[in-house]
Amino acid sequence: MKDKFYEYILKLQDTITAKLEAVDGKATFKEDLWQRPEGGGGRSRVIENGAVFEKGGVNISAVHGALPESMQNYFGVQDADFFACGLSLVIHPKNPMVPTVHANWRYFEMYDKDGKLVDQWFGGGQDLTPYYLFDEDAQHFHEVCKNACDKHNPSFYATYKEKCDAYFWNTHRNEARGVGGLFYDYCKATDTMSMEDWYAFETEVGNSFLEAYVPIVERRKDLPYTPEQRHWQEIRRGRYVEFNLVHDKGTLFGLKTNGRIESILMSLPPHVQWVYDHHPEKDSEEERLLKVLAQPKEWAKTS
């Protein structure tokens, strides 16, 4: 399974970076191969200063070795080894009318001291963070997510949409990071879902990413915007940074397993602002966004 999924994310990285380069039309992804001293490595691809994308990364990694003590305590195990691979991406567009997007698809195995496989699971998801809210964009993103889920289980979308709303919640701000999408973790074999079934679901979601995001970019990338709207984008990017550095489990796992710092922090945008006690104008589009982020909303049409 680990070899099969790793081959999948290698190809998915190629597909996504090629399409995003075509959309940008100016910048290309710079590739960076790296090795982890304790075992494994990865292939990072970063785009910067493009016509459409100000900064973005589409990274894959496959790391293995002894599970660090902090993670053994987290999982409640002793003397365990692990293998983890995944694709993680974050795209920060230049135009504030285009939302930031994040996605991650990962697979994890754990072994006992004799090398026997004792646990395995999939995790992942994709979510959207707009700066100016176009309802039809959020609806489109969620409907693509729902369609991917519905092919495997009619309960998946509602379950993983709710988990996404709960996970990407900036508790210290009491607001959502964005308008959500899907989030799932510890997807293990059950009586109704084998690991092959989970693989099929995980790859369905991964394959849906470009369909979910690219049409939104195409609709918004050439819209005019003001310096004030750019200022608001940078303030909201600050909230994105806060979540990634304070709450995100992937960031914390990478840091605790001696992950590659450039790959872990590639999700951070290049231009960010923190303005003291900032409040948008009453009845503005900026205020409307904050009201939506204060309470998770149903976006996909129900059949």
C-alpha positions as CSV (number, residue, x, y, z in Angstrom):
1,M,0.0,0.0,0.0
2,K,2.8,2.5,0.9
3,D,4.5,1.9,-2.5
4,K,1.2,2.2,-4.3
5,F,0.2,5.5,-2.6
6,Y,3.7,7.0,-3.0
7,E,3.5,6.3,-6.8
8,Y,0.1,8.0,-6.8
9,I,1.3,11.2,-5.1
10,L,4.4,11.4,-7.4
11,K,2.0,11.5,-10.4
12,L,-0.5,13.8,-8.7
13,Q,2.3,16.3,-8.0
14,D,3.2,16.4,-11.7
15,T,-0.4,16.8,-12.7
16,I,-1.2,19.7,-10.2
17,T,2.0,21.6,-10.8
18,A,1.7,21.4,-14.6
19,K,-1.9,22.7,-14.5
20,L,-1.1,25.6,-12.1
21,E,1.9,26.6,-14.2
22,A,-0.5,26.8,-17.2
23,V,-3.0,28.9,-15.3
24,D,-0.2,31.3,-14.1
25,G,1.3,31.7,-17.5
26,K,4.5,33.3,-16.2
27,A,6.2,31.5,-13.2
28,T,7.2,27.9,-13.0
29,F,7.7,25.6,-10.0
30,K,11.3,25.3,-8.7
31,E,12.0,21.7,-7.7
32,D,14.1,20.9,-4.6
33,L,15.0,17.3,-3.7
34,W,15.9,16.7,-0.1
35,Q,16.9,13.9,2.3
36,R,16.0,13.4,5.9
37,P,19.0,12.2,8.0
38,E,16.9,9.8,10.0
39,G,15.4,8.2,6.9
40,G,13.5,9.2,3.7
41,G,13.2,12.5,2.0
42,G,11.0,14.5,-0.4
43,R,10.5,16.5,-3.5
44,S,9.4,20.1,-2.9
45,R,8.1,22.3,-5.7
46,V,7.6,26.0,-5.0
47,I,6.3,28.8,-7.3
48,E,6.9,32.5,-6.5
49,N,6.2,35.9,-8.0
50,G,3.9,34.6,-10.8
51,A,1.3,36.5,-12.7
52,V,-1.4,34.8,-10.7
53,F,0.3,33.0,-7.8
54,E,2.3,35.0,-5.5
55,K,3.6,32.0,-3.6
56,G,2.7,28.4,-3.5
57,G,4.2,25.0,-2.8
58,V,3.2,21.5,-3.9
59,N,5.4,19.1,-1.8
60,I,5.7,15.4,-1.4
61,S,7.6,13.5,1.2
62,A,8.2,9.9,2.3
63,V,9.9,9.6,5.7
64,H,10.6,6.7,8.0
65,G,12.5,5.6,11.0
66,A,12.0,5.5,14.8
67,L,9.0,7.3,16.0
68,P,10.2,10.2,18.2
69,E,9.4,10.0,21.9
70,S,7.0,12.9,21.7
71,M,5.0,11.1,19.0
72,Q,5.1,7.8,20.8
73,N,3.6,9.5,23.8
74,Y,0.9,11.0,21.5
75,F,0.0,7.6,20.0
76,G,0.4,5.7,23.3
77,V,3.1,3.3,22.0
78,Q,6.6,2.3,22.8
79,D,9.6,1.4,20.6
80,A,7.7,2.0,17.4
81,D,8.9,2.7,13.9
82,F,6.9,4.6,11.3
83,F,6.5,5.4,7.6
84,A,4.6,8.4,6.5
85,C,4.2,9.8,3.0
86,G,1.9,12.5,1.6
87,L,1.4,15.4,-0.7
88,S,0.8,18.8,0.9
89,L,0.0,22.0,-1.0
90,V,-0.8,25.6,-0.2
91,I,-1.4,28.2,-3.0
92,H,-1.4,32.0,-2.2
93,P,-2.7,34.0,-5.2
94,K,-1.7,37.6,-5.7
95,N,-5.2,39.0,-6.4
96,P,-7.2,39.2,-3.2
97,M,-10.3,38.2,-5.1
98,V,-8.8,34.7,-5.6
99,P,-8.9,32.5,-2.5
100,T,-5.9,30.7,-0.9
101,V,-6.2,27.0,-1.0
102,H,-4.7,24.2,1.0
103,A,-4.8,20.4,0.5
104,N,-3.1,17.4,1.9
105,W,-3.3,13.6,1.3
106,R,-1.3,11.3,3.5
107,Y,-0.7,7.7,4.5
108,F,0.9,6.4,7.7
109,E,2.2,3.1,8.9
110,M,3.4,2.0,12.3
111,Y,5.6,-1.0,13.1
112,D,6.6,-2.8,16.3
113,K,10.2,-3.4,17.3
114,D,10.2,-6.6,15.2
115,G,9.2,-4.7,12.1
116,K,5.6,-6.0,12.0
117,L,3.0,-3.7,10.7
118,V,0.7,-2.9,13.6
119,D,-1.3,0.1,12.3
120,Q,-2.0,2.0,9.1
121,W,-4.3,4.8,8.1
122,F,-5.1,7.5,5.5
123,G,-5.8,11.1,6.2
124,G,-6.3,14.3,4.2
125,G,-8.6,16.9,2.8
126,Q,-8.8,20.2,1.0
127,D,-10.1,23.6,2.1
128,L,-10.6,27.1,0.8
129,T,-9.7,30.5,2.4
130,P,-11.2,33.5,0.6
131,Y,-10.4,37.1,1.4
132,Y,-13.5,38.4,-0.5
133,L,-16.4,36.0,-0.4
134,F,-18.1,35.0,-3.6
135,D,-20.8,32.6,-2.5
136,E,-20.8,30.7,-5.8
137,D,-17.1,29.9,-5.4
138,A,-17.6,28.4,-2.0
139,Q,-20.6,26.4,-3.3
140,H,-18.6,25.1,-6.3
141,F,-15.7,24.0,-4.1
142,H,-18.0,22.2,-1.7
143,E,-20.1,20.6,-4.4
144,V,-17.0,19.1,-6.0
145,C,-15.9,17.8,-2.5
146,K,-19.4,16.4,-2.0
147,N,-19.4,14.6,-5.4
148,A,-16.1,13.0,-4.6
149,C,-17.4,11.8,-1.2
150,D,-20.8,10.6,-2.5
151,K,-19.1,8.1,-4.9
152,H,-17.9,6.2,-1.8
153,N,-20.3,6.8,1.0
154,P,-23.3,9.2,1.2
155,S,-22.4,10.1,4.8
156,F,-18.8,11.1,4.1
157,Y,-19.4,14.7,3.0
158,A,-21.4,15.8,6.0
159,T,-19.0,14.0,8.4
160,Y,-15.8,15.3,6.9
161,K,-17.2,18.8,6.2
162,E,-18.0,19.1,9.9
163,K,-14.6,17.8,10.9
164,C,-13.0,20.4,8.6
165,D,-15.0,23.2,10.2
166,A,-13.9,22.0,13.6
167,Y,-10.3,21.5,12.7
168,F,-9.6,24.7,10.8
169,W,-11.0,26.8,13.7
170,N,-8.8,29.5,15.1
171,T,-9.8,29.1,18.7
172,H,-7.9,32.1,20.0
173,R,-9.8,34.2,17.5
174,N,-13.1,32.3,17.7
175,E,-13.4,32.2,13.9
176,A,-12.9,29.8,11.0
177,R,-9.7,30.0,8.9
178,G,-11.8,29.9,5.8
179,V,-15.0,28.4,4.4
180,G,-13.8,24.8,4.9
181,G,-14.1,21.7,2.7
182,L,-13.1,18.3,3.8
183,F,-10.9,17.0,6.6
184,Y,-10.5,13.3,7.7
185,D,-7.9,11.4,9.6
186,Y,-7.1,7.9,11.0
187,C,-9.1,6.3,8.2
188,K,-8.5,2.6,9.1
189,A,-9.8,-0.7,7.9
190,T,-13.3,-1.6,9.2
191,D,-16.0,-4.1,8.4
192,T,-17.3,-1.9,5.7
193,M,-14.1,-0.1,4.4
194,S,-10.9,-2.0,3.6
195,M,-7.6,-0.2,3.1
196,E,-8.2,-0.6,-0.6
197,D,-11.5,1.2,-0.2
198,W,-9.8,4.0,1.7
199,Y,-7.2,4.2,-1.0
200,A,-9.9,4.6,-3.6
201,F,-11.6,7.4,-1.6
202,E,-8.3,9.2,-0.8
203,T,-7.3,9.2,-4.5
204,E,-10.9,10.3,-5.5
205,V,-10.5,13.4,-3.3
206,G,-7.0,14.0,-4.6
207,N,-8.1,13.8,-8.2
208,S,-10.9,16.3,-7.5
209,F,-8.6,19.1,-6.4
210,L,-8.0,20.8,-9.7
211,E,-11.7,20.6,-10.6
212,A,-12.5,22.2,-7.2
213,Y,-10.0,25.1,-7.4
214,V,-9.0,26.0,-10.9
215,P,-12.4,27.2,-12.1
216,I,-12.5,29.7,-9.2
217,V,-9.0,31.0,-10.1
218,E,-10.0,31.5,-13.7
219,R,-13.1,33.4,-12.7
220,R,-11.4,35.8,-10.3
221,K,-7.7,36.2,-11.3
222,D,-8.3,39.2,-13.6
223,L,-10.7,41.1,-11.4
224,P,-9.6,44.6,-10.5
225,Y,-8.7,45.3,-6.8
226,T,-7.6,48.3,-4.8
227,P,-4.6,48.8,-2.4
228,E,-7.1,48.8,0.4
229,Q,-8.3,45.3,-0.7
230,R,-4.8,44.1,-0.9
231,H,-4.2,45.5,2.7
232,W,-7.2,43.4,3.9
233,Q,-5.8,40.3,2.2
234,E,-2.6,40.7,4.1
235,I,-4.4,41.1,7.4
236,R,-6.4,38.0,6.7
237,R,-3.2,36.1,5.7
238,G,-2.0,36.9,9.3
239,R,-4.8,34.8,10.6
240,Y,-3.8,32.0,8.3
241,V,-0.3,32.1,9.6
242,E,-1.6,32.1,13.2
243,F,-3.5,28.9,12.6
244,N,-0.6,27.1,10.9
245,L,1.9,28.0,13.6
246,V,-0.3,27.6,16.7
247,H,-2.8,24.8,15.9
248,D,-1.9,22.8,12.8
249,K,-1.1,19.2,13.6
250,G,0.9,18.7,10.3
251,T,3.2,21.6,11.2
252,L,3.7,20.3,14.7
253,F,4.3,16.7,13.5
254,G,6.9,18.0,11.0
255,L,8.7,20.0,13.7
256,K,8.7,17.1,16.2
257,T,10.0,14.5,13.7
258,N,12.9,16.8,12.6
259,G,11.2,17.5,9.3
260,R,12.6,19.8,6.7
261,I,11.9,23.3,7.9
262,E,11.7,24.9,4.4
263,S,9.1,22.4,3.4
264,I,7.1,22.7,6.6
265,L,7.0,26.5,6.5
266,M,6.4,26.8,2.7
267,S,2.7,27.3,3.6
268,L,3.4,30.8,4.9
269,P,2.6,33.7,2.6
270,P,5.3,36.3,1.6
271,H,3.4,39.5,2.6
272,V,1.4,39.5,5.8
273,Q,0.2,42.2,8.2
274,W,-0.9,42.3,11.8
275,V,-2.8,45.5,12.5
276,Y,-3.6,46.3,16.1
277,D,-7.3,45.8,16.9
278,H,-8.4,46.0,13.3
279,H,-12.1,46.1,12.5
280,P,-13.6,46.4,9.0
281,E,-16.2,49.1,8.1
282,K,-19.8,48.3,9.0
283,D,-21.8,46.6,6.2
284,S,-18.7,46.2,4.1
285,E,-17.7,43.0,2.1
286,E,-14.9,42.6,4.7
287,E,-17.4,42.5,7.5
288,R,-19.6,40.1,5.6
289,L,-16.7,37.7,5.4
290,L,-16.1,37.9,9.1
291,K,-19.7,37.2,9.9
292,V,-19.6,34.0,7.7
293,L,-16.4,32.9,9.4
294,A,-18.0,33.3,12.8
295,Q,-20.4,30.4,12.1
296,P,-19.8,27.5,9.8
297,K,-22.2,27.5,6.9
298,E,-23.7,24.8,4.6
299,W,-22.5,25.4,1.1
300,A,-23.3,22.3,-1.0
301,K,-26.7,21.8,-2.4
302,T,-28.5,18.9,-0.8
303,S,-30.1,16.4,-3.1
